[in-house]
Amino acid sequence: MTEYGYFLSCEEYAPAELLDQARRAEQAGFTRLAISDHFHPWTDAQGNSPFVWSMIGAISQVSALPVTTLVTCPTVRLHPVVTAQAAATSSVLTGGRFRLGLGTGEALNEHVVGGRWPSFAERAEMLAEAVRVIRALFAGGTVNHRGRHYTVDNARLYTAPDGELPLYVSAFGPRAAKLAADLGDGLVTTVPDAELLRAYRESGGTGPTLAGTKACWAPDEQRAVATRHRLWASEYLPGELNQLLPTPHHFEQAIELVPESAAAESGGNGPDPQAHLALLRPYLQAGFDEVYVGQIGGHVEEFFDCYRQRVLPELTS
């Protein structure tokens, strides 16, 4: 049976707002939380980027729901050893309810430390090596490693994960689906793509499949579409632009080409519960195990009331 979680957007909301949403999500009947990991927002209009590991620590004190990063990049901005330590502590703070979602990253977040931005093939290779390092540290004992991309010298996690700490890998195409099957304990994506799930299973993937999406509750549909377009037009950029553009300013230039109709066609806009059900049902039909939805543009109280009263009961009945 598909579970429904709430997606905390570090790009759009300040720390106190995210904590409030985590509390409200649990009260509304969501059974899980996911949280994004960004150094920059996609555009200045979104306006935030709190440090995800600080946020997870704080969330652990206000909510008993499981938390998953959707997703963090352990290869450039943070060394895999540091990522492993942050994830292990998050596991302890949440009583073993933390799961580490991983991906190959975007230049937007990773270029800030001054290195070049590698090709997808090299980033996939870096992720594979990082996963080996992280798993070795989670297994306990002292780790030494000299690989193509990383060196680890006598590293040990004295605060170890609380039980199993699954690693889920992001995928948006057949190559990435195979990577997720080879490296991870589950798959993460954003689109209700049954073919992607099939590719993951055919590549040997047996773990849970997760998807994240966004809704925009607003007093009327037109206002919701305008808000979604203003804040999240970057989601409709084609191809690999989201992985390659380096700054919010570059995204602001690119999204000038995105029509408002793209936001209208995404679904989940306005106050009508049927619009939100129409957004989420394709994920259920595709066969995802967990679906996470976040609210765009404020109105969080109305969003959670709508989902508690009209959306979640319909999806889970």
C-alpha positions in Angstrom: 0.0 0.0 0.0 1.3 3.4 -0.9 2.3 5.7 1.9 2.0 9.5 1.7 4.6 11.8 3.2 5.2 15.6 3.3 8.0 17.2 1.4 9.8 19.9 3.3 11.3 22.4 0.8 14.5 24.0 2.2 14.6 26.3 -0.9 11.3 28.0 -0.2 10.9 28.1 3.6 12.9 29.3 6.6 13.9 26.9 9.4 11.1 27.9 11.8 8.5 27.4 9.0 9.9 24.0 8.1 9.6 22.9 11.8 6.0 24.1 11.9 5.2 22.2 8.7 6.8 19.0 10.1 4.5 19.2 13.1 1.5 20.0 11.0 2.2 17.1 8.6 2.1 14.6 11.4 -1.1 16.0 12.8 -2.7 16.0 9.3 -2.1 12.2 8.8 1.1 12.1 6.7 3.2 9.2 7.8 6.6 10.3 6.6 8.8 13.4 5.9 11.2 14.1 3.2 13.6 17.1 3.0 15.6 18.7 0.2 19.3 19.5 0.5 20.4 22.7 -1.3 23.1 25.3 -0.8 21.3 27.7 -3.1 17.6 28.0 -3.9 16.8 27.6 -7.6 15.8 31.3 -7.8 16.0 34.3 -5.6 12.2 34.3 -5.4 12.3 31.1 -3.3 14.6 32.8 -0.9 16.0 30.2 1.5 18.5 27.4 1.9 19.0 26.3 5.5 21.6 23.5 6.2 19.7 20.2 5.9 21.7 18.5 8.7 20.8 21.2 11.2 17.2 20.9 10.1 17.0 17.1 10.5 18.4 17.5 14.1 15.7 20.0 14.9 12.9 18.0 13.2 13.8 15.0 15.3 12.8 17.0 18.4 9.4 18.1 17.1 8.1 15.1 15.1 8.2 11.3 15.4 7.9 10.7 11.6 10.6 9.0 9.6 12.8 11.5 7.6 14.5 11.0 4.3 16.8 13.3 2.4 15.5 13.9 -1.2 18.3 14.0 -2.0 21.8 14.9 -0.8 24.9 14.8 -2.9 27.9 13.2 -1.1 30.5 13.8 -3.7 31.6 17.4 -4.1 30.4 19.9 -1.5 30.7 17.4 1.3 33.2 14.5 1.4 31.6 11.1 1.8 33.1 10.8 5.3 31.4 13.9 6.5 28.1 12.9 4.8 28.4 9.5 6.6 28.9 11.2 10.0 26.0 13.6 9.4 23.7 10.7 8.4 24.7 8.5 11.3 24.0 11.3 13.8 20.6 11.9 12.1 19.9 8.2 12.5 20.6 8.4 16.2 18.6 11.6 16.8 15.6 10.1 15.0 15.7 6.8 16.8 16.6 4.9 13.6 13.9 6.6 11.5 16.3 8.4 9.1 17.1 7.3 5.6 19.7 8.7 3.3 18.6 9.7 -0.2 21.5 10.3 -2.5 22.1 11.7 -6.0 24.7 12.9 -8.4 23.9 16.6 -7.6 23.5 19.8 -9.5 26.1 22.5 -10.3 23.9 25.0 -8.5 24.8 23.5 -5.2 28.1 21.8 -5.7 30.2 24.4 -7.6 30.4 26.6 -4.6 33.6 24.9 -3.4 35.4 25.9 -6.5 35.9 22.7 -8.5 34.9 22.0 -12.0 31.5 20.3 -12.6 32.0 16.8 -13.9 30.0 14.9 -16.6 27.2 12.6 -15.6 29.4 9.6 -16.2 32.1 10.9 -13.8 29.5 12.0 -11.2 28.0 8.5 -11.3 31.5 7.0 -10.7 32.0 9.4 -7.9 28.7 8.5 -6.3 29.5 4.8 -6.5 32.8 5.3 -4.7 31.2 7.6 -2.1 28.5 4.9 -1.4 31.3 2.3 -0.8 32.9 4.7 1.7 29.7 5.5 3.4 28.7 1.8 3.7 32.1 0.9 5.1 31.8 3.5 7.8 28.3 2.5 8.7 29.5 -1.1 9.1 31.8 0.0 12.0 35.5 -0.2 12.6 38.2 2.0 11.1 38.1 2.7 7.4 41.1 3.4 5.1 40.4 4.0 1.5 42.4 5.2 -1.5 40.3 5.5 -4.6 40.2 7.5 -7.8 38.2 10.3 -6.2 38.5 10.0 -2.4 41.0 9.2 0.3 39.9 8.1 3.7 42.6 7.9 6.4 41.8 6.1 9.7 38.2 7.2 9.9 35.7 5.7 12.3 32.1 6.7 13.3 32.0 6.6 17.1 28.4 7.7 16.9 27.2 4.9 14.7 23.8 4.6 13.0 20.9 3.4 15.0 20.3 0.1 13.3 20.1 -0.2 9.5 20.5 3.1 7.6 19.2 2.5 4.0 20.7 4.4 1.1 18.3 5.4 -1.6 19.5 6.7 -5.0 17.9 9.3 -7.3 17.1 8.3 -10.9 15.5 10.1 -13.9 16.3 7.7 -16.7 17.4 4.2 -17.6 21.1 4.7 -16.8 20.3 6.3 -13.5 17.7 3.5 -12.7 20.4 0.9 -13.2 22.8 3.0 -11.0 20.1 3.1 -8.3 19.6 -0.7 -8.6 23.4 -1.3 -8.4 24.2 1.1 -5.5 21.1 1.7 -3.4 18.5 0.1 -1.2 15.8 2.0 -3.0 15.0 4.5 -5.8 14.0 8.2 -5.6 12.5 10.3 -8.4 9.9 13.0 -9.1 7.8 11.8 -12.0 5.0 9.1 -12.0 7.0 7.0 -14.5 6.0 3.4 -14.5 8.7 2.7 -17.1 11.4 4.0 -14.8 10.2 1.7 -12.1 10.2 -1.2 -14.5 13.8 -0.4 -15.5 14.8 -0.3 -11.9 13.3 -3.7 -11.2 14.7 -5.2 -14.4 18.1 -4.0 -13.3 17.8 -5.9 -10.1 16.4 -3.2 -7.8 14.3 -4.7 -5.0 14.0 -1.8 -2.6 11.3 0.8 -2.0 10.4 3.3 -4.7 9.9 7.0 -3.6 8.7 10.0 -5.5 8.5 13.7 -4.5 6.1 16.3 -6.0 4.6 19.7 -5.2 1.1 21.1 -4.9 -0.1 24.7 -4.6 -3.2 25.2 -2.5 -4.5 28.7 -3.0 -7.9 30.4 -2.7 -8.4 30.0 -6.4 -6.8 28.0 -9.2 -5.5 31.0 -11.2 -3.7 32.4 -8.2 -2.2 29.0 -7.5 -0.9 28.7 -11.1 0.7 32.1 -11.0 2.3 31.3 -7.6 3.7 28.0 -8.9 5.1 29.6 -12.0 6.7 32.4 -10.0 8.4 30.1 -7.5 8.9 26.8 -9.3 9.1 27.4 -13.0 12.6 25.8 -12.8 10.9 22.4 -12.6 9.8 22.7 -16.2 13.2 23.3 -17.7 14.1 20.6 -20.3 16.9 18.1 -20.4 19.9 18.5 -18.2 19.7 22.3 -17.5 18.8 21.7 -13.8 22.1 19.8 -13.4 24.2 22.2 -15.3 23.2 25.8 -14.5 25.5 27.2 -11.7 23.6 30.0 -10.0 20.0 31.2 -9.2 20.6 34.1 -11.7 21.1 31.6 -14.5 17.9 29.8 -13.6 16.1 33.1 -13.6 17.3 33.8 -17.1 16.3 30.3 -18.3 12.8 30.3 -16.8 11.8 33.4 -18.8 11.2 30.8 -21.5 8.8 28.7 -19.4 5.2 29.6 -20.1 2.6 29.8 -17.3 0.7 27.1 -19.0 3.4 24.6 -17.9 2.5 25.3 -14.3 -1.2 25.0 -15.1 -0.7 21.6 -16.7 1.2 20.2 -13.7 -2.0 19.8 -11.6 -2.4 20.1 -7.9 -3.3 23.8 -8.1 -6.0 25.6 -6.1 -8.5 24.7 -3.4 -10.3 21.8 -5.1 -9.3 18.5 -3.4 -10.0 16.7 -6.8 -7.1 18.7 -8.3 -4.8 17.4 -5.6 -6.0 13.8 -6.0 -5.4 14.1 -9.7 -1.8 15.1 -9.0 -1.1 12.2 -6.7 -3.1 9.3 -8.2 -0.7 8.7 -11.2 2.1 7.9 -8.7 -0.2 5.3 -7.0 -1.1 3.9 -10.4 2.6 3.7 -11.4 3.3 1.6 -8.4 5.3 3.8 -6.1 5.7 2.7 -2.5 6.0 6.2 -1.0 4.8 9.6 -2.4 5.8 12.9 -0.9 4.0 16.2 -1.6 5.1 19.7 -0.6 3.1 22.9 -0.5 4.1 25.9 -2.6 3.6 29.5 -1.7 2.4 29.5 1.9 -1.2 28.8 2.8 0.1 25.8 4.8 -2.7 25.7 7.3 -5.3 25.5 4.5 -3.2 22.9 2.7 -3.0 20.7 5.7 -6.7 21.1 6.4 -7.5 20.1 2.8 -5.3 17.0 3.0 -6.4 15.9 6.4 -10.1 16.2 5.6 -10.4 15.4 1.9 -7.2 14.2 0.2 -5.4 11.6 2.4 -8.7 9.8 3.4 -9.5 9.4 -0.2 -6.1 8.1 -1.2 -5.8 5.7 1.8 -9.3 4.3 1.9 
